[in-house]
Amino acid sequence: MSITPLEIIFWSLLFLVVHCYIIFPVTLPFVSEIFRRKERVPARKGILPKVSIVVSAYNEESVIEAKIQNFLELDYPRESMQILIGDDGSTDKTAEIVARYEKQGITLVKAERNAGKAAMLNRLQKIATGKILVFCDANTMLFPNVIRKLVAPFDDEKMGCACGHLILTDKSGSPLGSGERSYWDLESEIKKFEGVLDRLIGGNGALYAIRNELYTELPTKKSVMDDFFITVKILQKGFFCTFIPSAIGTEQTSKEGAGEYRRKVRIGRANYNYLFSYLSLLNPFHPVLAYLFFSHKFLRWFTPHIGIAIFIVNLFLLSTHKLVYFISLGLMLAFLFISLTKLSKSAYYFILMNFAVLKGSVLAFKREKSGGWKREARGDEPATPVSKVFPVVLGAILTFGIASPSHALTADVSIGSINSTEELKDFNIDMEGHWWYGADQMVFLGLGVGYERFGNVTIVPCTGSLWVRLPIGSVVLPVGTFDLGYAFGDDAQMIWRAGGGLDIKNGKHSSIILVGGYQNLRRAGDFVYLRAGLLLEL
């Protein structure tokens, strides 16, 4: 049986995802054993270099005192340890608490305004006097012997970075917290074997150390993942990065799922901001490093894009009438259902975090507002009553229908659920209806009206819409949709949607439609929706 180019694309893309999440982690122990670095210089006991521990803190009054006490209990000579805590324009009592410990060797570096973590780390590095810089987060608690463990590998002159082992504990009970902990357990195993190769792809900002002389000043015009950027630059300079499993720090997962999602979006955006500066790691003349970066990071950053491409190509392949492509589509839809209904916390985490990466990749093309805050709608702002919106919107739709050059009635109505991407836990009602003008049998232009309710907020989207059928199959046709307009109601704002689904013919003049996708409200944020309904063509 011949294989078409489209099938080759499908199986190649699928292999990349399977390689990233299954083949690479499973085979990494064997790769690390075969290519382990043989010439590593053993640590010399008793020789302890001076270290500078740096922490960039912002509004950390709830944990900063416990963090300082944790520092004071470290098993490392005090005369060889400089502790620098940078207060990045906090609006709480963080700086006041740190200042109390000045006589105990804690140095406060205070910024007048919040300029960002990267700017503060650049400032702290300039005044750090230690041969070794140890980076740590304010909410990470360290085992007493951590510093001794981290500095030991630096007896090897080619060692540029050593990363500690962060252990996450989850007390939130949220699916995202549980998923993050499971993800991090896998990530730590990967780091362990990359450490055997002394080619760790990215440190962990919660706990890692570098040679002070190898520090690369962090860019501040756009957001950056400081730990990844710093360690990648060390690898690019020809030095090694390793992982120390016995250098342990502990940290809690995010208390709220929404906070974890926003953090992943920021991480995704920061990685895409400097993607081109990392691509030299794919140099084929350094095959081990290139393989690790491609398998561990590069493919992960593009997994959501690859996943979307697999889904679209799978829809095209339905026209081949091969059973395997109907099965693969069913498996993908089943996985989405299991994920979004949280039947599997790991699947839920996987889907939502990949959506965060996808959003981050899009945001990387937008200009960042340095130090800005997202404005939320105020309770005292006037709202457009929903009861006054329906007549206007329905009038517009009827006018469009009467004035339409098409003499045939083409309309649809659907109902389903819409949820914020920050916390997919509620099933909010979402109803839509359109009146369409058929440019031909495959392309429809129209006006739409909807009804969405989130808690106590009700909005009525009024949109200009596009419906495109793909010429694949005769009964089940893939479709793409796009809507742009304004949402009236309790929180009026601009709205746009992009999605797709299936148009399943139900006779000559009607279809069952299944559609889902992404919705953006200018102020309220990002949502995903799933609806089912009926399309009439008379």
Beta strands, then each sheet from edge to edge (+ up, - down):
strand 1: 51-57
strand 2: 81-88
strand 3: 106-111
strand 4: 132-136
strand 5: 141-142
strand 6: 159-169
strand 7: 207-211
strand 8: 240-252
strand 9: 410-420
strand 10: 428-438
strand 11: 443-454
strand 12: 457-469
strand 13: 476-489
strand 14: 493-505
strand 15: 510-521
strand 16: 525-537
sheet 1: 3+ 2+ 1+ 4+ 7- 6+ 8+ 5-
sheet 2: 9+ 10- 11+ 12- 13+ 14- 15+ 16- 9+
end
